[in-house]
Amino acid sequence: MSTSPLTDRSVSISEFRRNPRAAVEAGEGAAVAVIGDGKPVFYCVPTETYESMLRQLDDLELIATVIDRQNDPEFPITPDHL
């Protein structure tokens, strides 16, 4: 695991335990690193940010599939095939 946070915002694990919602809101939509023993333990993100990240990952997978299939041989399809 990384020893430095991959975000500009962080809170201690004890701060997070006291008020998780405040920790997430302090991130202003960005990920917040929760720090324990001097290193990131986990990241918390608001729902909208997480959903956006998942959509972007889906898009990247689709792009990779398209690129992978670009050189596949073509074959004719007629209405009889449907």
N, C-alpha and C positions, 0 to 999 in steps of 0.2 A: 504494500500500500504506500501511496505517496506520503511524504512527511510534510509537505507544504500544501496548503489548500489550493484548489483549482478555481477559486472564486475570491473576489475582493471582500466578501462579507463573511464574518464568522462569529460564533458565540461559543461560550464554554458549555460543556454538557450540563453543568449545574444550572446555568441560565436557561438553557433549553427546557430542563425539567420543571423549573419554576413557572415558565410561561411559554409553552411551545408556539402558541399563536403569535405572540409578540416577536419571537425569533423569526418566524416566517415573514411576518409583515415588515420587519426591519430590512429584509432582503429586497423590498420594493420590486417584486416580480422575478428577481434573480435567485439563483441557488445560494443557500447559506451553509457554510461548513460548520458542523458541530464538532468542537475540539475537545478531546480527552487525552490526558497525559501528553500534551504538547503536539498532538498530531490529529488530523481529521479522522473522526470515527465514522461519520456518515454525512451525507448532504441532504438537506430538506429543500423542497421546491414547492411553490404554490401549484394548485391543481392546473391552472391554465398553462403554466410553464411546462409542467410534466406532459400534458396532453399535446402541446406543441412539439415537444421533443419526440414523442412517439410518432406523430405525423411525419416529422422530418426523417426519422429512421425508416418508416414505411416507404417514403419517397425514395430514399437512397437504395433500398432493396429493389424497388421497381426499376430504378435507373440501371442498377447492376444486372437485372434480368434482361432488360432491353438490350444493353450492350452485349451481354452474353449470347443473345439470340440473333444479333444483327447478321451474323454470317451463316446462319442456318440455311440449308437449301430451301428454296421456295417450291411449292407444289400448287397446281391449279385446284381451285375449289369451284364446283358448280352448284347450282341450286339443288341438284340431286343428292349432293353430299349432306345437305342440311336436312 
